Amino acid sequence: MEKRVVITGLGAITPIGKTVQESWDGIKDSKCGIDEITYIDTTNFKTKLAAEIKEYNALEYFDAKQAKRFDKSSQYAIIAAREAVKDSGITQENTNFDRVGIFVSSGIAGLKTIQEQGAVLANKGNSRISPLFIPMCIANMPAGNVAIEFGFKGESISIVTACASGTHAIGEAYKSIKYGYEDVILAGGTEAPICELGVAGFENMKALSNATDKNRASIPFDKERSGFVMGEGAGIVVLEELEHALNRGAKIYGELVGFGSTTDAYHITSPCPDGECGAKAMARAIEDAGIKPEDVDYINAHGTSTHLNDSTETKAINTVFGEYASKVMVSSTKGNTGHLLGAAGGVEAVFCAKAIEEGIVPPTINYKVKDEECDLDVVPNKPRNKDLKYVMSNSLGFGGHNACIVIKKYSN
């Protein structure tokens, strides 16, 4: 028999807050976490803005040895996981740790570590490469380090599907609990890509905004959008089998009821222009949830602020929702956080859970100029009070990876 899957814990560190509450308050206050890049000298870069974690000091969270041994992608994952686990209340007394999984993904993981060790190789030779280089940079290590942190011994995997990684992790974790393989799974994503190598790579493929006004840089669905803004951080949800959660008296934020994923099979970076497979991922998630498109109250869109993403995602929504597409609320929180790449889906799932809990729809901030290609209710600039029963979250990654989840307001 298929099992029901609920959300019992939330954790996040984002450019608008170091905790879930701080980050969610930032959403409600229409806070923009984008500012001038401080991590690198941008003199020779066209890109001047990013969404960095403000005043981050690893030594506030880790001892000196740990801080040195963990790439930031692992640090952020552990920080978010600590908050999520504490929030969930799972302990060895109420949960079998052999049945707690870790599905924590990253699109790029240890990019800064790769850059730094590449410089060591070039300048000092191969004998000077750190023996910690590989375990610091490989994409599975955030999941591995979270497992080590808590002693969770269920399945531990890291699904790498670029900007869809976090949502894929949550969707696959949902399936694993639904079919009885695990009781609890920490799921989401983490990313720390803001370094010279990361900025140069995305800049040279013309994916990044060159805006210098932080309030006109990440502007999803706005006609003047010109590229995404890199962000960093992590978002993790604790997914749990319903009876397990009820037996230990856990707080339930919502119920995960649908997951759909597809592949464009079209281009290495560009989405399929008609949004066909993005639409199919949404349709699959709706079918899995056992609902109709018009049951969805709100969509947290991928909404990257690139011309192609936002227009094709709009086409996909129109395909799935038809006449109802103009009525469903659709916003992108990337105006607040920038684009967290593989962590985006994790952070946005946290925001969706909070939206359901408080009945507040996140806005698309810094929105000014309507685009005829994006003919949606994008909840411009200010949050809305609205009782939400079904919420959808989309993630669309380079390589044509599409993932979509549906969260329902919990009821017996």
Buried (B, 14 or more C-beta within 10 A) or exposed (E): EEBBBBBBBBBBBBBBBBBBEBBBBBBBEBBBBBBEBEBBEBEEBEBBBBBBBEEBEBEEBBEEEBBEBBBBBBBBBBBBBBBBBEBBBBEEEEBEBEBBBBBBBBBBBBBBBBBBBEEBEEEEEEEEBBEBBEBBBBBBBBBBBBBBBBEBBBBBBBBBBBBBBBBBBBBBBBBBBBEEBBBBBBBBBBBBBBBBBBBBBBBEEEBBBBBEEBEBBBBBBBBEBBBBBBBBBBBBBBBBBBEBBBEBEBBBBBBBBBBBBBBBEBEEBBBBEEBBBBBBBBBBBBEBBEBEBBBBBBBBBBBBBBBBBBBBBBBBBBBBBEEBBEEBBBBBBBBBBBBBBBBBBBBBBBBBBBBBBEEBBBBBBBBEEEBEEBBBBBBBBEBBEEEBBBBBBBBBBBBBBBBBBBBBBBEE
